[in-house]
């Protein structure tokens, strides 16, 4: 019984972390970029997208896993992963449509997908220790 309570409190914490993180990065993705903004390395933006989605996917995959481990399925895992991927596509499209300083970038989607896959890998490595 104590293990179930521990998992439930851990899952609630992950839900709060997942929602908070998703709101935070959504805000970040829609914050206007100054016109004179300069990145010293062109790939730094893509690295940021990868890192952001790595964390996003790892949080949500772990949250789904802690839901009901006895009924956990690869379909649930795939749904969480695909949701993270489509979130990235929607954000890119909304940046194009609803902001003046940000644009749709297919390479951002590739970087997001790379981060999602790293999140999956991290989840698979950590899951055995949960």
Rosetta constraint file for C-alpha pairs under 8 A:
AtomPair CA 1 CA 5 HARMONIC 6.42 0.50
AtomPair CA 2 CA 6 HARMONIC 6.20 0.50
AtomPair CA 3 CA 7 HARMONIC 6.19 0.50
AtomPair CA 4 CA 8 HARMONIC 6.07 0.50
AtomPair CA 5 CA 9 HARMONIC 6.18 0.50
AtomPair CA 6 CA 10 HARMONIC 6.07 0.50
AtomPair CA 7 CA 11 HARMONIC 5.90 0.50
AtomPair CA 7 CA 66 HARMONIC 6.50 0.50
AtomPair CA 8 CA 12 HARMONIC 6.15 0.50
AtomPair CA 8 CA 66 HARMONIC 7.67 0.50
AtomPair CA 8 CA 67 HARMONIC 7.88 0.50
AtomPair CA 9 CA 13 HARMONIC 6.19 0.50
AtomPair CA 10 CA 14 HARMONIC 6.19 0.50
AtomPair CA 10 CA 66 HARMONIC 7.95 0.50
AtomPair CA 11 CA 15 HARMONIC 6.13 0.50
AtomPair CA 11 CA 63 HARMONIC 5.75 0.50
AtomPair CA 11 CA 66 HARMONIC 5.91 0.50
AtomPair CA 11 CA 67 HARMONIC 6.90 0.50
AtomPair CA 12 CA 16 HARMONIC 6.32 0.50
AtomPair CA 13 CA 17 HARMONIC 6.08 0.50
AtomPair CA 14 CA 18 HARMONIC 5.77 0.50
AtomPair CA 14 CA 59 HARMONIC 6.64 0.50
AtomPair CA 14 CA 60 HARMONIC 7.73 0.50
AtomPair CA 14 CA 62 HARMONIC 7.77 0.50
AtomPair CA 14 CA 63 HARMONIC 5.73 0.50
AtomPair CA 15 CA 19 HARMONIC 6.08 0.50
AtomPair CA 15 CA 60 HARMONIC 7.95 0.50
AtomPair CA 15 CA 63 HARMONIC 6.54 0.50
AtomPair CA 16 CA 20 HARMONIC 5.94 0.50
AtomPair CA 17 CA 21 HARMONIC 5.82 0.50
AtomPair CA 17 CA 59 HARMONIC 7.59 0.50
AtomPair CA 18 CA 22 HARMONIC 5.98 0.50
AtomPair CA 18 CA 56 HARMONIC 7.20 0.50
AtomPair CA 18 CA 59 HARMONIC 5.96 0.50
AtomPair CA 18 CA 60 HARMONIC 6.26 0.50
AtomPair CA 19 CA 23 HARMONIC 6.13 0.50
AtomPair CA 20 CA 24 HARMONIC 6.07 0.50
AtomPair CA 21 CA 25 HARMONIC 6.14 0.50
AtomPair CA 21 CA 56 HARMONIC 7.32 0.50
AtomPair CA 22 CA 26 HARMONIC 6.03 0.50
AtomPair CA 22 CA 56 HARMONIC 7.18 0.50
AtomPair CA 23 CA 27 HARMONIC 6.19 0.50
AtomPair CA 24 CA 28 HARMONIC 6.16 0.50
AtomPair CA 25 CA 29 HARMONIC 5.96 0.50
AtomPair CA 25 CA 52 HARMONIC 7.63 0.50
AtomPair CA 26 CA 30 HARMONIC 6.40 0.50
AtomPair CA 26 CA 91 HARMONIC 7.54 0.50
AtomPair CA 27 CA 31 HARMONIC 6.15 0.50
AtomPair CA 29 CA 91 HARMONIC 7.37 0.50
AtomPair CA 29 CA 95 HARMONIC 7.64 0.50
AtomPair CA 30 CA 95 HARMONIC 6.60 0.50
AtomPair CA 30 CA 99 HARMONIC 7.13 0.50
AtomPair CA 30 CA 102 HARMONIC 7.85 0.50
AtomPair CA 32 CA 99 HARMONIC 7.41 0.50
AtomPair CA 32 CA 100 HARMONIC 7.65 0.50
AtomPair CA 32 CA 101 HARMONIC 5.73 0.50
AtomPair CA 32 CA 102 HARMONIC 7.19 0.50
AtomPair CA 33 CA 37 HARMONIC 6.72 0.50
AtomPair CA 33 CA 101 HARMONIC 5.66 0.50
AtomPair CA 33 CA 102 HARMONIC 7.05 0.50
AtomPair CA 34 CA 101 HARMONIC 7.49 0.50
AtomPair CA 35 CA 101 HARMONIC 7.35 0.50
AtomPair CA 39 CA 44 HARMONIC 6.92 0.50
AtomPair CA 39 CA 45 HARMONIC 7.72 0.50
AtomPair CA 40 CA 44 HARMONIC 7.77 0.50
AtomPair CA 43 CA 47 HARMONIC 6.29 0.50
AtomPair CA 44 CA 48 HARMONIC 6.25 0.50
AtomPair CA 45 CA 49 HARMONIC 6.39 0.50
AtomPair CA 46 CA 50 HARMONIC 6.20 0.50
AtomPair CA 46 CA 107 HARMONIC 7.34 0.50
AtomPair CA 46 CA 108 HARMONIC 5.98 0.50
AtomPair CA 46 CA 111 HARMONIC 5.56 0.50
AtomPair CA 47 CA 51 HARMONIC 6.17 0.50
AtomPair CA 47 CA 111 HARMONIC 7.10 0.50
AtomPair CA 48 CA 52 HARMONIC 6.05 0.50
AtomPair CA 49 CA 53 HARMONIC 6.19 0.50
AtomPair CA 49 CA 108 HARMONIC 6.48 0.50
AtomPair CA 49 CA 111 HARMONIC 5.71 0.50
AtomPair CA 49 CA 112 HARMONIC 5.45 0.50
AtomPair CA 49 CA 115 HARMONIC 7.25 0.50
AtomPair CA 50 CA 54 HARMONIC 5.96 0.50
AtomPair CA 50 CA 111 HARMONIC 4.91 0.50
AtomPair CA 50 CA 112 HARMONIC 5.10 0.50
AtomPair CA 50 CA 113 HARMONIC 7.47 0.50
AtomPair CA 50 CA 114 HARMONIC 5.98 0.50
AtomPair CA 50 CA 115 HARMONIC 4.12 0.50
AtomPair CA 50 CA 116 HARMONIC 7.61 0.50
AtomPair CA 51 CA 55 HARMONIC 6.40 0.50
AtomPair CA 51 CA 115 HARMONIC 5.93 0.50
AtomPair CA 52 CA 56 HARMONIC 6.22 0.50
AtomPair CA 52 CA 112 HARMONIC 7.72 0.50
AtomPair CA 52 CA 115 HARMONIC 7.09 0.50
AtomPair CA 53 CA 57 HARMONIC 5.90 0.50
AtomPair CA 53 CA 84 HARMONIC 7.51 0.50
AtomPair CA 53 CA 112 HARMONIC 5.45 0.50
AtomPair CA 53 CA 113 HARMONIC 7.49 0.50
AtomPair CA 53 CA 114 HARMONIC 7.94 0.50
AtomPair CA 53 CA 115 HARMONIC 4.63 0.50
AtomPair CA 53 CA 116 HARMONIC 5.37 0.50
AtomPair CA 53 CA 119 HARMONIC 7.30 0.50
AtomPair CA 54 CA 58 HARMONIC 6.15 0.50
AtomPair CA 54 CA 112 HARMONIC 7.88 0.50
AtomPair CA 54 CA 114 HARMONIC 7.75 0.50
AtomPair CA 54 CA 115 HARMONIC 4.03 0.50
AtomPair CA 54 CA 116 HARMONIC 5.19 0.50
AtomPair CA 54 CA 117 HARMONIC 7.28 0.50
AtomPair CA 54 CA 118 HARMONIC 5.52 0.50
AtomPair CA 54 CA 119 HARMONIC 4.39 0.50
AtomPair CA 55 CA 59 HARMONIC 6.13 0.50
AtomPair CA 55 CA 115 HARMONIC 7.73 0.50
AtomPair CA 55 CA 119 HARMONIC 6.30 0.50
AtomPair CA 56 CA 60 HARMONIC 6.36 0.50
AtomPair CA 56 CA 84 HARMONIC 7.16 0.50
AtomPair CA 56 CA 116 HARMONIC 7.50 0.50
AtomPair CA 56 CA 119 HARMONIC 7.35 0.50
AtomPair CA 57 CA 61 HARMONIC 5.83 0.50
AtomPair CA 57 CA 80 HARMONIC 7.67 0.50
AtomPair CA 57 CA 81 HARMONIC 6.41 0.50
AtomPair CA 57 CA 84 HARMONIC 6.16 0.50
AtomPair CA 57 CA 115 HARMONIC 7.61 0.50
AtomPair CA 57 CA 116 HARMONIC 5.29 0.50
AtomPair CA 57 CA 117 HARMONIC 7.96 0.50
AtomPair CA 57 CA 119 HARMONIC 4.85 0.50
AtomPair CA 57 CA 120 HARMONIC 6.66 0.50
AtomPair CA 58 CA 62 HARMONIC 6.08 0.50
AtomPair CA 58 CA 116 HARMONIC 7.80 0.50
AtomPair CA 58 CA 119 HARMONIC 4.34 0.50
AtomPair CA 58 CA 120 HARMONIC 6.30 0.50
AtomPair CA 58 CA 122 HARMONIC 6.52 0.50
AtomPair CA 58 CA 123 HARMONIC 5.57 0.50
AtomPair CA 59 CA 63 HARMONIC 6.14 0.50
AtomPair CA 60 CA 64 HARMONIC 6.18 0.50
AtomPair CA 60 CA 80 HARMONIC 6.56 0.50
AtomPair CA 61 CA 65 HARMONIC 6.16 0.50
AtomPair CA 61 CA 77 HARMONIC 6.31 0.50
AtomPair CA 61 CA 80 HARMONIC 6.08 0.50
AtomPair CA 61 CA 81 HARMONIC 7.03 0.50
AtomPair CA 61 CA 119 HARMONIC 7.94 0.50
AtomPair CA 61 CA 120 HARMONIC 7.25 0.50
AtomPair CA 61 CA 123 HARMONIC 6.67 0.50
AtomPair CA 62 CA 66 HARMONIC 6.18 0.50
AtomPair CA 62 CA 123 HARMONIC 6.41 0.50
AtomPair CA 62 CA 127 HARMONIC 7.45 0.50
AtomPair CA 63 CA 67 HARMONIC 6.49 0.50
AtomPair CA 64 CA 68 HARMONIC 7.88 0.50
AtomPair CA 64 CA 76 HARMONIC 7.17 0.50
AtomPair CA 64 CA 77 HARMONIC 7.10 0.50
AtomPair CA 64 CA 80 HARMONIC 7.33 0.50
AtomPair CA 65 CA 69 HARMONIC 6.07 0.50
AtomPair CA 65 CA 72 HARMONIC 6.33 0.50
AtomPair CA 65 CA 77 HARMONIC 7.54 0.50
AtomPair CA 67 CA 72 HARMONIC 7.77 0.50
AtomPair CA 68 CA 72 HARMONIC 5.88 0.50
AtomPair CA 72 CA 76 HARMONIC 6.88 0.50
AtomPair CA 73 CA 77 HARMONIC 6.64 0.50
AtomPair CA 74 CA 78 HARMONIC 6.03 0.50
AtomPair CA 75 CA 79 HARMONIC 6.07 0.50
AtomPair CA 76 CA 80 HARMONIC 6.29 0.50
AtomPair CA 77 CA 81 HARMONIC 6.23 0.50
AtomPair CA 78 CA 82 HARMONIC 5.95 0.50
AtomPair CA 79 CA 83 HARMONIC 6.00 0.50
AtomPair CA 80 CA 84 HARMONIC 6.39 0.50
AtomPair CA 81 CA 85 HARMONIC 6.39 0.50
AtomPair CA 81 CA 116 HARMONIC 6.77 0.50
AtomPair CA 81 CA 120 HARMONIC 7.57 0.50
AtomPair CA 82 CA 86 HARMONIC 6.10 0.50
AtomPair CA 83 CA 87 HARMONIC 5.97 0.50
AtomPair CA 84 CA 88 HARMONIC 6.51 0.50
AtomPair CA 84 CA 116 HARMONIC 6.92 0.50
AtomPair CA 85 CA 89 HARMONIC 6.65 0.50
AtomPair CA 85 CA 112 HARMONIC 6.93 0.50
AtomPair CA 85 CA 113 HARMONIC 6.02 0.50
AtomPair CA 85 CA 116 HARMONIC 6.80 0.50
AtomPair CA 86 CA 90 HARMONIC 6.11 0.50
AtomPair CA 87 CA 91 HARMONIC 6.16 0.50
AtomPair CA 88 CA 92 HARMONIC 6.25 0.50
AtomPair CA 88 CA 109 HARMONIC 6.42 0.50
AtomPair CA 88 CA 112 HARMONIC 6.41 0.50
AtomPair CA 89 CA 93 HARMONIC 6.24 0.50
AtomPair CA 89 CA 109 HARMONIC 6.31 0.50
AtomPair CA 90 CA 94 HARMONIC 6.04 0.50
AtomPair CA 91 CA 95 HARMONIC 6.02 0.50
AtomPair CA 92 CA 96 HARMONIC 6.49 0.50
AtomPair CA 92 CA 103 HARMONIC 7.07 0.50
AtomPair CA 92 CA 104 HARMONIC 4.95 0.50
AtomPair CA 92 CA 105 HARMONIC 6.82 0.50
AtomPair CA 92 CA 108 HARMONIC 7.82 0.50
AtomPair CA 92 CA 109 HARMONIC 7.59 0.50
AtomPair CA 93 CA 97 HARMONIC 6.31 0.50
AtomPair CA 93 CA 103 HARMONIC 7.91 0.50
AtomPair CA 93 CA 104 HARMONIC 5.76 0.50
AtomPair CA 94 CA 98 HARMONIC 5.51 0.50
AtomPair CA 94 CA 99 HARMONIC 7.50 0.50
AtomPair CA 95 CA 99 HARMONIC 5.26 0.50
AtomPair CA 95 CA 102 HARMONIC 5.51 0.50
AtomPair CA 95 CA 103 HARMONIC 5.62 0.50
AtomPair CA 95 CA 104 HARMONIC 6.38 0.50
AtomPair CA 96 CA 100 HARMONIC 7.63 0.50
AtomPair CA 96 CA 102 HARMONIC 6.20 0.50
AtomPair CA 96 CA 103 HARMONIC 4.43 0.50
AtomPair CA 96 CA 104 HARMONIC 5.08 0.50
AtomPair CA 99 CA 103 HARMONIC 7.72 0.50
AtomPair CA 105 CA 109 HARMONIC 6.87 0.50
AtomPair CA 106 CA 110 HARMONIC 6.44 0.50
AtomPair CA 107 CA 111 HARMONIC 6.11 0.50
AtomPair CA 108 CA 112 HARMONIC 6.01 0.50
AtomPair CA 109 CA 113 HARMONIC 6.08 0.50
AtomPair CA 110 CA 114 HARMONIC 6.19 0.50
AtomPair CA 111 CA 115 HARMONIC 6.27 0.50
AtomPair CA 112 CA 116 HARMONIC 6.18 0.50
AtomPair CA 113 CA 117 HARMONIC 6.23 0.50
AtomPair CA 114 CA 118 HARMONIC 6.24 0.50
AtomPair CA 115 CA 119 HARMONIC 6.07 0.50
AtomPair CA 116 CA 120 HARMONIC 6.29 0.50
AtomPair CA 117 CA 121 HARMONIC 6.23 0.50
AtomPair CA 118 CA 122 HARMONIC 6.05 0.50
AtomPair CA 119 CA 123 HARMONIC 6.00 0.50
AtomPair CA 120 CA 124 HARMONIC 6.15 0.50
AtomPair CA 121 CA 125 HARMONIC 6.29 0.50
AtomPair CA 122 CA 126 HARMONIC 6.06 0.50
AtomPair CA 123 CA 127 HARMONIC 5.61 0.50
AtomPair CA 124 CA 128 HARMONIC 7.20 0.50
AtomPair CA 125 CA 129 HARMONIC 7.92 0.50
AtomPair CA 126 CA 130 HARMONIC 6.67 0.50
